[in-house]
């Protein structure tokens, strides 16, 4: 592609300053030299009078500058991810008993408590879905114990909600947490935010729905990654709504090595 035409002084040959009509060196009137046939043209001419070549390009787009090639969208990144899904139990009934502003403040306080528990263990709060919270452990930061971090975050969320319930006048909240681990693809979806593609987020949400109030439920995939670190009760094969496969294990999860936590866990799961 040809270079853009240059404004040159016909007397001293100095290249002119863009949008100026006279040479800054000798004061002579500038002319536009055609880059194709090298003939001089009057300032302001759009095409060369001798060969018809375009003399000036649109502002900001020099003739020599080719449009950038649009790169193909970067392929999604494959990751082993642990997904946590937390939701309030009976929120519709609670909301009906509160003033809308009170309910908004209640949900906001719960969201803040859940987010603090998640980020404390280096999790990433991915979405707030009504009164639900979805979090990723293993993206964007990955650790060799992301499943453990997710389980501890789930237990911390339940503790945080218990603390909220102790505040005078606070609505009594109860939550369920579901966790699953598996291979996913992370990439951009319809918007600019990263989306996770795979069964893991859906399964975490279904496990949460099957959990008992006040408990953390984990799949067998997560259980294998945290074995020995928590007190668990194997609930056997479960069928989950919308999930065709049967999963061999769902477990209620509590802290290991703490008698008080074990008693509380037994109360939740019993």
C-alpha positions as CSV (number, residue, x, y, z in Angstrom):
1,X,0.0,0.0,0.0
2,X,1.3,3.5,-0.9
3,X,2.6,5.9,1.7
4,X,0.4,8.9,2.6
5,X,1.1,12.0,0.5
6,X,3.5,14.5,2.1
7,X,3.3,18.3,2.2
8,X,6.7,19.4,0.8
9,X,8.2,22.8,0.2
10,X,8.8,23.2,-3.5
11,X,11.7,25.6,-2.8
12,X,13.7,24.0,0.0
13,X,12.2,20.5,0.1
14,X,11.4,20.7,3.8
15,X,8.5,18.5,4.9
16,X,5.7,20.7,6.0
17,X,3.8,20.7,9.3
18,X,0.4,19.0,9.0
19,X,-2.5,21.4,8.3
20,X,-0.1,24.3,7.6
21,X,0.1,26.1,4.2
22,X,3.6,27.6,4.4
23,X,7.1,26.3,4.9
24,X,8.4,26.9,8.4
25,X,12.0,26.9,7.0
26,X,11.8,29.4,4.1
27,X,8.2,30.7,4.1
28,X,7.3,29.4,0.7
29,X,3.9,28.0,0.0
30,X,3.7,24.3,0.5
31,X,2.5,21.8,-2.1
32,X,1.2,18.2,-1.8
33,X,3.6,15.7,-3.4
34,X,1.9,12.6,-4.8
35,X,3.5,9.4,-3.5
36,X,2.7,7.6,-6.7
37,X,3.9,9.9,-9.5
38,X,5.9,12.4,-7.4
39,X,4.1,15.4,-8.9
40,X,3.2,18.5,-6.9
41,X,-0.4,19.4,-6.2
42,X,-2.1,22.3,-4.6
43,X,-2.7,22.3,-0.8
44,X,-6.1,20.8,0.0
45,X,-6.3,18.7,-3.2
46,X,-7.8,15.3,-2.5
47,X,-6.5,13.5,-5.6
48,X,-3.4,13.9,-7.7
49,X,-4.2,16.0,-10.9
50,X,-1.7,13.8,-12.9
51,X,-2.5,10.2,-11.9
52,X,-5.7,10.4,-9.7
53,X,-4.0,8.9,-6.6
54,X,-5.7,9.7,-3.3
55,X,-3.5,12.4,-1.7
56,X,-4.8,12.5,1.9
57,X,-6.1,9.8,4.2
58,X,-8.9,10.3,6.7
59,X,-7.7,11.8,10.0
60,X,-6.2,9.3,12.3
61,X,-6.0,6.6,9.6
62,X,-2.8,7.0,7.5
63,X,-2.9,5.2,4.1
64,X,0.1,3.2,5.1
65,X,-1.7,1.9,8.2
66,X,-3.6,-1.3,7.7
67,X,-6.6,-2.1,9.9
68,X,-5.6,-4.3,12.8
69,X,-6.5,-7.9,12.2
70,X,-9.2,-9.0,14.7
71,X,-7.7,-11.8,16.7
72,X,-9.9,-14.8,17.3
73,X,-11.4,-15.1,20.7
74,X,-9.0,-16.8,23.1
75,X,-10.0,-20.3,23.7
76,X,-11.4,-21.1,27.2
77,X,-9.0,-22.2,29.9
78,X,-9.4,-25.7,31.3
79,X,-9.2,-25.8,35.1
80,X,-9.9,-28.2,37.9
81,X,-12.2,-26.1,39.9
82,X,-14.1,-26.4,43.2
83,X,-17.4,-24.6,43.1
84,X,-19.3,-23.5,46.3
85,X,-23.0,-22.6,46.1
86,X,-24.8,-21.2,49.2
87,X,-28.4,-20.3,49.5
88,X,-30.7,-19.1,52.3
89,X,-33.5,-21.5,53.4
90,X,-37.1,-20.2,53.4
91,X,-36.1,-16.8,52.2
92,X,-39.5,-16.2,50.6
93,X,-41.3,-16.6,53.9
94,X,-38.7,-14.4,55.8
95,X,-39.0,-11.6,53.1
96,X,-42.8,-11.6,53.5
97,X,-42.5,-10.8,57.2
98,X,-40.1,-7.9,56.8
99,X,-40.3,-4.5,55.3
100,X,-38.6,-4.4,51.9
101,X,-35.8,-2.2,53.2
102,X,-35.2,-4.4,56.2
103,X,-35.0,-7.4,53.9
104,X,-32.6,-5.7,51.6
105,X,-30.3,-4.9,54.5
106,X,-30.6,-8.4,55.8
107,X,-29.6,-9.9,52.5
108,X,-26.8,-7.4,52.1
109,X,-25.4,-8.3,55.5
110,X,-25.6,-12.0,54.7
111,X,-23.9,-11.4,51.3
112,X,-21.1,-9.5,53.1
113,X,-20.6,-12.2,55.6
114,X,-20.5,-14.9,53.0
115,X,-18.1,-12.9,50.8
116,X,-15.8,-12.3,53.7
117,X,-15.7,-16.0,54.5
118,X,-15.0,-16.9,50.9
119,X,-12.2,-14.4,50.3
120,X,-10.6,-15.4,53.7
121,X,-9.8,-18.7,52.1
122,X,-8.8,-17.2,48.8
123,X,-12.0,-18.0,47.0
124,X,-13.5,-15.9,44.3
125,X,-17.1,-14.6,44.6
126,X,-18.4,-15.3,41.1
127,X,-22.1,-14.3,41.3
128,X,-24.9,-13.2,43.6
129,X,-28.0,-15.0,42.5
130,X,-30.9,-13.4,44.5
131,X,-30.0,-14.6,48.0
132,X,-27.6,-17.2,46.6
133,X,-23.9,-16.9,46.4
134,X,-21.6,-18.8,43.9
135,X,-17.9,-18.9,44.5
136,X,-14.9,-20.5,42.7
137,X,-11.9,-22.0,44.4
138,X,-9.1,-22.6,42.0
139,X,-9.7,-19.6,39.8
140,X,-8.2,-17.0,39.3
141,X,-5.8,-18.2,42.0
142,X,-5.1,-21.9,42.2
143,X,-3.9,-23.8,45.2
144,X,-3.2,-27.5,45.8
145,X,-5.9,-27.6,48.5
146,X,-8.8,-25.6,46.9
147,X,-11.4,-28.3,47.9
148,X,-10.3,-28.0,51.5
149,X,-10.5,-24.2,51.3
150,X,-14.0,-24.4,49.9
151,X,-15.2,-26.7,52.7
152,X,-13.7,-24.4,55.3
153,X,-15.3,-21.4,53.7
154,X,-18.7,-23.2,53.7
155,X,-18.4,-23.9,57.4
156,X,-17.2,-20.3,58.0
157,X,-20.4,-19.0,56.2
158,X,-22.6,-21.0,58.5
159,X,-20.7,-19.6,61.5
160,X,-21.1,-16.1,60.2
161,X,-24.8,-16.6,59.7
162,X,-25.1,-17.9,63.3
163,X,-23.3,-14.7,64.5
164,X,-25.7,-12.6,62.5
165,X,-28.7,-14.3,64.1
166,X,-27.4,-13.4,67.6
167,X,-27.7,-9.7,66.8
168,X,-30.8,-8.1,68.5
169,X,-33.7,-7.8,66.1
170,X,-32.0,-9.7,63.3
171,X,-34.2,-12.1,61.3
172,X,-33.3,-15.7,61.9
173,X,-31.5,-17.0,58.9
174,X,-30.5,-20.5,57.9
175,X,-28.4,-21.5,54.9
176,X,-27.3,-24.6,53.0
177,X,-24.0,-25.0,51.2
178,X,-23.2,-27.3,48.3
179,X,-19.7,-28.0,46.9
180,X,-18.5,-30.0,43.9
181,X,-15.1,-30.3,42.3
182,X,-14.3,-31.2,38.7
183,X,-12.9,-30.2,35.3
184,X,-14.4,-27.1,33.8
185,X,-13.6,-24.6,31.0
186,X,-13.4,-20.9,32.0
187,X,-13.9,-18.3,29.3
188,X,-16.0,-15.3,28.3
189,X,-19.6,-15.9,27.8
190,X,-22.2,-13.4,26.4
191,X,-20.8,-10.6,28.7
192,X,-17.4,-9.6,29.7
193,X,-17.3,-11.6,32.9
194,X,-15.7,-15.0,33.0
195,X,-18.1,-17.9,32.8
196,X,-17.6,-21.5,33.9
197,X,-18.7,-24.2,31.5
198,X,-19.2,-27.7,32.7
199,X,-21.3,-29.8,35.2
200,X,-19.5,-28.6,38.3
201,X,-21.5,-25.4,38.9
202,X,-24.8,-27.1,38.2
203,X,-24.0,-30.0,40.5
204,X,-22.9,-27.7,43.3
205,X,-26.2,-25.9,43.1
206,X,-28.2,-29.2,43.1
207,X,-26.2,-30.6,46.0
208,X,-27.0,-27.3,47.9
209,X,-30.7,-27.8,47.2
210,X,-30.5,-31.4,48.6
211,X,-28.5,-30.4,51.7
212,X,-30.1,-30.1,55.1
213,X,-30.4,-26.6,56.6
214,X,-27.3,-25.5,58.4
215,X,-25.0,-28.0,56.7
216,X,-22.3,-28.2,54.1
217,X,-22.9,-30.9,51.5
218,X,-20.1,-32.2,49.3
219,X,-20.0,-34.6,46.4
220,X,-17.9,-37.7,46.3
221,X,-15.5,-35.8,44.0
222,X,-14.9,-33.2,46.7
223,X,-14.9,-35.8,49.4
224,X,-12.0,-37.6,47.9
225,X,-10.0,-34.4,47.9
226,X,-10.6,-33.6,51.6
227,X,-10.7,-37.1,53.0
228,X,-9.5,-37.2,56.6
229,X,-9.7,-33.4,57.1
230,X,-13.4,-33.2,58.1
231,X,-16.0,-35.1,59.9
232,X,-18.4,-36.5,57.2
233,X,-21.4,-38.7,57.1
234,X,-21.8,-40.6,53.8
235,X,-25.4,-40.3,52.7
236,X,-25.1,-42.9,49.9
237,X,-26.3,-42.6,46.3
238,X,-28.4,-39.6,45.6
239,X,-30.5,-38.6,42.7
240,X,-30.4,-34.8,42.0
241,X,-33.0,-32.9,40.1
242,X,-31.9,-32.2,36.6
243,X,-28.8,-34.4,36.8
244,X,-29.0,-37.6,34.8
245,X,-26.1,-39.4,36.4
246,X,-26.3,-40.9,39.8
247,X,-23.6,-39.9,42.1
248,X,-22.1,-42.4,44.5
249,X,-21.9,-40.2,47.5
250,X,-23.0,-37.0,49.0
251,X,-21.7,-36.2,52.5
252,X,-22.6,-33.7,55.2
253,X,-19.3,-32.1,56.2
254,X,-18.1,-30.8,59.6
255,X,-14.8,-29.9,61.2
256,X,-12.5,-32.7,62.2
257,X,-10.7,-32.6,65.6
258,X,-13.2,-30.4,67.4
259,X,-15.7,-32.0,69.8
260,X,-17.9,-29.0,69.9
261,X,-18.0,-28.7,66.1
262,X,-18.7,-32.4,65.9
263,X,-21.7,-32.1,68.2
264,X,-23.1,-29.1,66.3
265,X,-22.6,-31.0,63.0
266,X,-24.5,-34.0,64.4
267,X,-27.3,-31.7,65.3
268,X,-27.4,-30.2,61.8
269,X,-27.2,-33.6,60.0
270,X,-29.3,-35.7,62.4
